[in-house]
Amino acid sequence: MANTMFVKVILLAMTCFVLSSPLANAALSCGQIQLSITPCIGYLRSPTPTVPAPCCNGVRNLNNLAKTTPDRQGACRCLKFTATRFPGLNLPALAALPTNCGVNLPYKISPSIDCNMPCV
């Protein structure tokens, strides 16, 4: 009886491991990306001399999460889409946001960015 229970526990653990593995490697969702940059919306509408810490924390977090080219391209598409949904964004502040938060990107963020570039 104990042997049967041990086998069931092992099978359950293996099932959980197999089901969770693809999720750990899944691309970032646009919802996750939007949550990361939500603290930046006020700043991007009315820039101040210093970017608020919660905004920079979100930018750095997003940069740390999007490590692969597909993740970065997906984040780019999500940010591009999201930027079109918020009228009144200060585009120069948007382009300078990563640099002002200490994140080095090989491109400037803009609504016209080509998210299929290999360096994204």
N, CA and C atoms as an extended XYZ file, in Angstrom:
360
Properties=species:S:1:pos:R:3:atomname:S:1:resname:S:1:resid:I:1 pbc="F F F"
N         0.823       -1.190        0.000 N   MET     1
C         0.000        0.000        0.000 CA  MET     1
C         0.866        1.254        0.000 C   MET     1
N         1.916        1.271        0.845 N   ALA     2
C         2.808        2.423        0.901 CA  ALA     2
C         3.554        2.576       -0.421 C   ALA     2
N         3.894        1.451       -1.050 N   ASN     3
C         4.588        1.478       -2.323 CA  ASN     3
C         3.712        2.120       -3.405 C   ASN     3
N         2.415        1.819       -3.415 N   THR     4
C         1.476        2.382       -4.369 CA  THR     4
C         1.359        3.887       -4.166 C   THR     4
N         1.306        4.313       -2.926 N   MET     5
C         1.210        5.738       -2.619 CA  MET     5
C         2.468        6.470       -3.082 C   MET     5
N         3.629        5.851       -2.875 N   PHE     6
C         4.899        6.443       -3.302 CA  PHE     6
C         4.902        6.629       -4.814 C   PHE     6
N         4.440        5.651       -5.570 N   VAL     7
C         4.394        5.733       -7.033 CA  VAL     7
C         3.451        6.855       -7.458 C   VAL     7
N         2.304        6.991       -6.790 N   LYS     8
C         1.350        8.054       -7.127 CA  LYS     8
C         1.952        9.431       -6.863 C   LYS     8
N         2.658        9.585       -5.768 N   VAL     9
C         3.279       10.869       -5.444 CA  VAL     9
C         4.349       11.211       -6.485 C   VAL     9
N         5.153       10.223       -6.867 N   ILE    10
C         6.192       10.446       -7.879 CA  ILE    10
C         5.554       10.829       -9.208 C   ILE    10
N         4.507       10.134       -9.612 N   LEU    11
C         3.829       10.453      -10.875 CA  LEU    11
C         3.227       11.858      -10.839 C   LEU    11
N         2.641       12.228       -9.713 N   LEU    12
C         2.076       13.564       -9.568 CA  LEU    12
C         3.177       14.620       -9.666 C   LEU    12
N         4.286       14.382       -9.000 N   ALA    13
C         5.408       15.324       -9.042 CA  ALA    13
C         5.947       15.460      -10.469 C   ALA    13
N         6.073       14.338      -11.175 N   MET    14
C         6.570       14.371      -12.547 CA  MET    14
C         5.594       15.113      -13.459 C   MET    14
N         4.310       14.889      -13.265 N   THR    15
C         3.296       15.577      -14.062 CA  THR    15
C         3.383       17.080      -13.839 C   THR    15
N         3.504       17.483      -12.589 N   CYS    16
C         3.623       18.910      -12.278 CA  CYS    16
C         4.871       19.499      -12.919 C   CYS    16
N         5.973       18.761      -12.865 N   PHE    17
C         7.214       19.240      -13.455 CA  PHE    17
C         7.074       19.402      -14.956 C   PHE    17
N         6.503       18.417      -15.627 N   VAL    18
C         6.345       18.465      -17.085 CA  VAL    18
C         5.416       19.601      -17.483 C   VAL    18
N         4.327       19.780      -16.758 N   LEU    19
C         3.373       20.832      -17.102 CA  LEU    19
C         3.925       22.220      -16.819 C   LEU    19
N         4.770       22.361      -15.847 N   SER    20
C         5.288       23.685      -15.510 CA  SER    20
C         6.496       24.071      -16.349 C   SER    20
N         7.191       23.140      -16.938 N   SER    21
C         8.392       23.456      -17.716 CA  SER    21
C         8.124       24.388      -18.887 C   SER    21
N         7.126       24.158      -19.730 N   PRO    22
C         6.902       25.093      -20.830 CA  PRO    22
C         6.533       26.481      -20.325 C   PRO    22
N         5.840       26.561      -19.193 N   LEU    23
C         5.449       27.855      -18.671 CA  LEU    23
C         6.660       28.649      -18.225 C   LEU    23
N         7.657       27.982      -17.717 N   ALA    24
C         8.848       28.688      -17.255 CA  ALA    24
C         9.595       29.315      -18.427 C   ALA    24
N         9.474       28.731      -19.620 N   ASN    25
C        10.177       29.234      -20.787 CA  ASN    25
C         9.274       30.031      -21.719 C   ASN    25
N         8.038       30.259      -21.308 N   ALA    26
C         7.092       30.950      -22.167 CA  ALA    26
C         7.504       32.398      -22.360 C   ALA    26
N         7.118       32.943      -23.513 N   ALA    27
C         7.385       34.347      -23.787 CA  ALA    27
C         6.592       35.216      -22.819 C   ALA    27
N         7.078       36.419      -22.636 N   LEU    28
C         6.377       37.361      -21.773 CA  LEU    28
C         5.031       37.712      -22.388 C   LEU    28
N         4.019       37.823      -21.559 N   SER    29
C         2.726       38.247      -22.075 CA  SER    29
C         2.691       39.762      -22.142 C   SER    29
N         1.850       40.287      -23.009 N   CYS    30
C         1.731       41.735      -23.122 CA  CYS    30
C         1.208       42.309      -21.798 C   CYS    30
N         0.384       41.571      -21.102 N   GLY    31
C        -0.106       42.021      -19.801 CA  GLY    31
C         1.031       42.209      -18.801 C   GLY    31
N         1.980       41.262      -18.775 N   GLN    32
C         3.144       41.385      -17.886 CA  GLN    32
C         3.968       42.623      -18.246 C   GLN    32
N         4.138       42.833      -19.525 N   ILE    33
C         4.923       43.961      -20.009 CA  ILE    33
C         4.239       45.270      -19.629 C   ILE    33
N         2.921       45.337      -19.841 N   GLN    34
C         2.179       46.546      -19.510 CA  GLN    34
C         2.223       46.833      -18.012 C   GLN    34
N         2.162       45.796      -17.193 N   LEU    35
C         2.266       46.004      -15.747 CA  LEU    35
C         3.627       46.579      -15.367 C   LEU    35
N         4.664       46.140      -16.053 N   SER    36
C         6.007       46.638      -15.752 CA  SER    36
C         6.141       48.129      -16.029 C   SER    36
N         5.491       48.604      -17.091 N   ILE    37
C         5.680       50.000      -17.480 CA  ILE    37
C         4.546       50.926      -17.042 C   ILE    37
N         3.527       50.392      -16.396 N   THR    38
C         2.419       51.228      -15.929 CA  THR    38
C         2.887       52.408      -15.087 C   THR    38
N         3.871       52.247      -14.192 N   PRO    39
C         4.316       53.404      -13.407 CA  PRO    39
C         4.948       54.524      -14.250 C   PRO    39
N         5.181       54.276      -15.529 N   CYS    40
C         5.821       55.278      -16.393 CA  CYS    40
C         4.818       56.176      -17.111 C   CYS    40
N         3.555       55.814      -17.140 N   ILE    41
C         2.580       56.541      -17.954 CA  ILE    41
C         2.504       58.016      -17.549 C   ILE    41
N         2.388       58.298      -16.252 N   GLY    42
C         2.317       59.688      -15.803 CA  GLY    42
C         3.545       60.475      -16.204 C   GLY    42
N         4.707       59.878      -16.028 N   TYR    43
C         5.967       60.531      -16.398 CA  TYR    43
C         6.004       60.795      -17.903 C   TYR    43
N         5.584       59.832      -18.714 N   LEU    44
C         5.650       59.983      -20.162 CA  LEU    44
C         4.646       61.002      -20.684 C   LEU    44
N         3.610       61.283      -19.923 N   ARG    45
C         2.667       62.338      -20.306 CA  ARG    45
C         3.155       63.709      -19.862 C   ARG    45
N         3.785       63.781      -18.720 N   SER    46
C         4.302       65.049      -18.173 CA  SER    46
C         5.682       64.797      -17.576 C   SER    46
N         6.715       64.761      -18.424 N   PRO    47
C         8.056       64.444      -17.931 CA  PRO    47
C         8.555       65.444      -16.883 C   PRO    47
N         9.280       64.912      -15.935 N   THR    48
C         9.937       65.702      -14.901 CA  THR    48
C        11.442       65.523      -15.092 C   THR    48
N        12.261       66.325      -14.428 N   PRO    49
C        13.714       66.167      -14.609 CA  PRO    49
C        14.239       64.773      -14.248 C   PRO    49
N        13.584       64.118      -13.301 N   THR    50
C        14.026       62.794      -12.871 CA  THR    50
C        12.905       61.784      -13.104 C   THR    50
N        13.262       60.645      -13.675 N   VAL    51
C        12.279       59.577      -13.885 CA  VAL    51
C        11.948       58.966      -12.514 C   VAL    51
N        10.657       58.802      -12.188 N   PRO    52
C        10.297       58.204      -10.899 CA  PRO    52
C        10.887       56.793      -10.740 C   PRO    52
N        11.305       56.470       -9.538 N   ALA    53
C        11.927       55.171       -9.252 CA  ALA    53
C        11.044       53.987       -9.653 C   ALA    53
N         9.723       54.004       -9.366 N   PRO    54
C         8.911       52.845       -9.775 CA  PRO    54
C         8.916       52.630      -11.292 C   PRO    54
N         8.993       53.711      -12.037 N   CYS    55
C         9.057       53.595      -13.499 CA  CYS    55
C        10.360       52.923      -13.906 C   CYS    55
N        11.485       53.421      -13.392 N   CYS    56
C        12.791       52.823      -13.737 CA  CYS    56
C        12.884       51.376      -13.278 C   CYS    56
N        12.306       51.083      -12.127 N   ASN    57
C        12.302       49.693      -11.660 CA  ASN    57
C        11.569       48.809      -12.658 C   ASN    57
N        10.445       49.282      -13.187 N   GLY    58
C         9.687       48.522      -14.183 CA  GLY    58
C        10.463       48.343      -15.475 C   GLY    58
N        11.141       49.409      -15.915 N   VAL    59
C        11.937       49.342      -17.139 CA  VAL    59
C        13.075       48.335      -16.971 C   VAL    59
N        13.777       48.412      -15.840 N   ARG    60
C        14.877       47.470      -15.592 CA  ARG    60
C        14.361       46.037      -15.459 C   ARG    60
N        13.221       45.872      -14.795 N   ASN    61
C        12.628       44.538      -14.652 CA  ASN    61
C        12.280       43.957      -16.018 C   ASN    61
N        11.665       44.765      -16.854 N   LEU    62
C        11.308       44.301      -18.198 CA  LEU    62
C        12.561       43.933      -18.986 C   LEU    62
N        13.594       44.744      -18.898 N   ASN    63
C        14.850       44.450      -19.591 CA  ASN    63
C        15.452       43.137      -19.092 C   ASN    63
N        15.371       42.884      -17.802 N   ASN    64
C        15.910       41.642      -17.238 CA  ASN    64
C        15.090       40.420      -17.629 C   ASN    64
N        13.783       40.586      -17.811 N   LEU    65
C        12.915       39.465      -18.170 CA  LEU    65
C        13.008       39.112      -19.653 C   LEU    65
N        13.197       40.103      -20.494 N   ALA    66
C        13.205       39.886      -21.945 CA  ALA    66
C        14.633       39.652      -22.406 C   ALA    66
N        15.108       38.435      -22.274 N   LYS    67
C        16.497       38.107      -22.609 CA  LYS    67
C        16.678       37.585      -24.031 C   LYS    67
N        15.690       36.878      -24.552 N   THR    68
C        15.839       36.292      -25.880 CA  THR    68
C        15.334       37.267      -26.946 C   THR    68
N        15.777       37.073      -28.170 N   THR    69
C        15.316       37.923      -29.270 CA  THR    69
C        13.801       37.847      -29.425 C   THR    69
N        13.175       36.653      -29.394 N   PRO    70
C        11.712       36.620      -29.490 CA  PRO    70
C        11.021       37.371      -28.342 C   PRO    70
N        11.562       37.265      -27.121 N   ASP    71
C        10.973       38.005      -26.001 CA  ASP    71
C        11.098       39.507      -26.225 C   ASP    71
N        12.267       39.949      -26.691 N   ARG    72
C        12.486       41.385      -26.921 CA  ARG    72
C        11.600       41.897      -28.061 C   ARG    72
N        11.444       41.091      -29.105 N   GLN    73
C        10.583       41.501      -30.212 CA  GLN    73
C         9.124       41.540      -29.769 C   GLN    73
N         8.719       40.583      -28.946 N   GLY    74
C         7.355       40.592      -28.420 CA  GLY    74
C         7.121       41.785      -27.508 C   GLY    74
N         8.106       42.102      -26.676 N   ALA    75
C         7.994       43.270      -25.800 CA  ALA    75
C         7.917       44.541      -26.643 C   ALA    75
N         8.711       44.607      -27.686 N   CYS    76
C         8.693       45.755      -28.585 CA  CYS    76
C         7.300       45.939      -29.188 C   CYS    76
N         6.725       44.860      -29.710 N   ARG    77
C         5.394       44.947      -30.318 CA  ARG    77
C         4.347       45.370      -29.286 C   ARG    77
N         4.452       44.825      -28.083 N   CYS    78
C         3.507       45.171      -27.033 CA  CYS    78
C         3.635       46.645      -26.656 C   CYS    78
N         4.875       47.124      -26.490 N   LEU    79
C         5.088       48.525      -26.126 CA  LEU    79
C         4.630       49.460      -27.238 C   LEU    79
N         4.879       49.061      -28.471 N   LYS    80
C         4.451       49.866      -29.618 CA  LYS    80
C         2.917       49.953      -29.646 C   LYS    80
N         2.257       48.831      -29.456 N   PHE    81
C         0.791       48.791      -29.406 CA  PHE    81
C         0.275       49.630      -28.240 C   PHE    81
N         0.885       49.459      -27.075 N   THR    82
C         0.435       50.167      -25.877 CA  THR    82
C         0.615       51.670      -26.033 C   THR    82
N         1.715       52.092      -26.647 N   ALA    83
C         1.971       53.525      -26.835 CA  ALA    83
C         0.888       54.181      -27.676 C   ALA    83
N         0.313       53.438      -28.621 N   THR    84
C        -0.745       54.011      -29.458 CA  THR    84
C        -2.056       54.147      -28.697 C   THR    84
N        -2.181       53.464      -27.571 N   ARG    85
C        -3.416       53.498      -26.771 CA  ARG    85
C        -3.413       54.615      -25.727 C   ARG    85
N        -2.273       55.278      -25.568 N   PHE    86
C        -2.157       56.356      -24.585 CA  PHE    86
C        -1.830       57.660      -25.307 C   PHE    86
N        -2.862       58.433      -25.661 N   PRO    87
C        -2.578       59.697      -26.346 CA  PRO    87
C        -1.845       60.667      -25.417 C   PRO    87
N        -1.070       61.532      -26.024 N   GLY    88
C        -0.388       62.563      -25.260 CA  GLY    88
C         0.946       62.164      -24.673 C   GLY    88
N         1.491       61.022      -25.096 N   LEU    89
C         2.809       60.633      -24.589 CA  LEU    89
C         3.868       61.548      -25.193 C   LEU    89
N         4.836       61.915      -24.401 N   ASN    90
C         5.959       62.732      -24.840 CA  ASN    90
C         6.966       61.789      -25.508 C   ASN    90
N         7.031       61.840      -26.836 N   LEU    91
C         7.856       60.878      -27.581 CA  LEU    91
C         9.356       61.023      -27.301 C   LEU    91
N         9.897       62.234      -27.143 N   PRO    92
C        11.313       62.309      -26.756 CA  PRO    92
C        11.580       61.685      -25.379 C   PRO    92
N        10.652       61.855      -24.445 N   ALA    93
C        10.812       61.230      -23.118 CA  ALA    93
C        10.738       59.708      -23.240 C   ALA    93
N         9.863       59.216      -24.115 N   LEU    94
C         9.752       57.776      -24.350 CA  LEU    94
C        11.053       57.226      -24.930 C   LEU    94
N        11.611       57.935      -25.913 N   ALA    95
C        12.856       57.481      -26.543 CA  ALA    95
C        14.017       57.476      -25.553 C   ALA    95
N        14.026       58.426      -24.621 N   ALA    96
C        15.128       58.544      -23.666 CA  ALA    96
C        14.921       57.714      -22.404 C   ALA    96
N        13.740       57.148      -22.235 N   LEU    97
C        13.412       56.448      -20.988 CA  LEU    97
C        14.416       55.352      -20.611 C   LEU    97
N        14.748       54.421      -21.500 N   PRO    98
C        15.704       53.375      -21.094 CA  PRO    98
C        17.039       53.959      -20.615 C   PRO    98
N        17.582       54.895      -21.379 N   THR    99
C        18.861       55.505      -21.005 CA  THR    99
C        18.754       56.210      -19.660 C   THR    99
N        17.666       56.944      -19.457 N   ASN   100
C        17.472       57.667      -18.197 CA  ASN   100
C        17.281       56.727      -17.009 C   ASN   100
N        16.952       55.479      -17.294 N   CYS   101
C        16.795       54.476      -16.231 CA  CYS   101
C        18.016       53.553      -16.142 C   CYS   101
N        19.054       53.857      -16.894 N   GLY   102
C        20.273       53.062      -16.820 CA  GLY   102
C        20.229       51.774      -17.614 C   GLY   102
N        19.331       51.700      -18.597 N   VAL   103
C        19.222       50.511      -19.444 CA  VAL   103
C        19.744       50.878      -20.827 C   VAL   103
N        20.723       50.135      -21.301 N   ASN   104
C        21.302       50.403      -22.620 CA  ASN   104
C        20.620       49.547      -23.673 C   ASN   104
N        19.984       50.211      -24.623 N   LEU   105
C        19.355       49.526      -25.754 CA  LEU   105
C        20.028       50.013      -27.028 C   LEU   105
N        20.162       49.145      -28.031 N   PRO   106
C        20.819       49.546      -29.281 CA  PRO   106
C        19.879       50.295      -30.232 C   PRO   106
N        18.747       50.767      -29.764 N   TYR   107
C        17.766       51.468      -30.590 CA  TYR   107
C        16.970       52.413      -29.695 C   TYR   107
N        16.251       53.328      -30.316 N   LYS   108
C        15.385       54.258      -29.593 CA  LYS   108
C        13.946       53.745      -29.690 C   LYS   108
N        13.237       53.804      -28.584 N   ILE   109
C        11.846       53.383      -28.576 CA  ILE   109
C        11.004       54.486      -29.204 C   ILE   109
N        10.169       54.097      -30.154 N   SER   110
C         9.262       55.051      -30.803 CA  SER   110
C         8.083       54.268      -31.366 C   SER   110
N         6.996       54.976      -31.658 N   PRO   111
C         5.842       54.281      -32.250 CA  PRO   111
C         6.129       53.755      -33.663 C   PRO   111
N         7.219       54.204      -34.285 N   SER   112
C         7.534       53.752      -35.640 CA  SER   112
C         8.654       52.712      -35.685 C   SER   112
N         9.079       52.218      -34.529 N   ILE   113
C        10.173       51.244      -34.486 CA  ILE   113
C         9.795       49.958      -35.219 C   ILE   113
N        10.765       49.377      -35.888 N   ASP   114
C        10.573       48.093      -36.555 CA  ASP   114
C        10.939       46.998      -35.555 C   ASP   114
N         9.944       46.341      -35.011 N   CYS   115
C        10.164       45.321      -33.969 CA  CYS   115
C        10.744       44.018      -34.507 C   CYS   115
N        10.892       43.916      -35.825 N   ASN   116
C        11.464       42.705      -36.403 CA  ASN   116
C        12.965       42.816      -36.600 C   ASN   116
N        13.554       43.964      -36.235 N   MET   117
C        15.003       44.116      -36.349 CA  MET   117
C        15.685       43.058      -35.505 C   MET   117
N        16.796       42.513      -35.972 N   PRO   118
C        17.492       41.482      -35.186 CA  PRO   118
C        18.067       42.002      -33.871 C   PRO   118
N        18.358       43.303      -33.768 N   CYS   119
C        18.967       43.819      -32.548 CA  CYS   119
C        17.925       44.131      -31.470 C   CYS   119
N        16.649       44.003      -31.801 N   VAL   120
C        15.608       44.266      -30.788 CA  VAL   120
C        15.605       43.155      -29.794 C   VAL   120
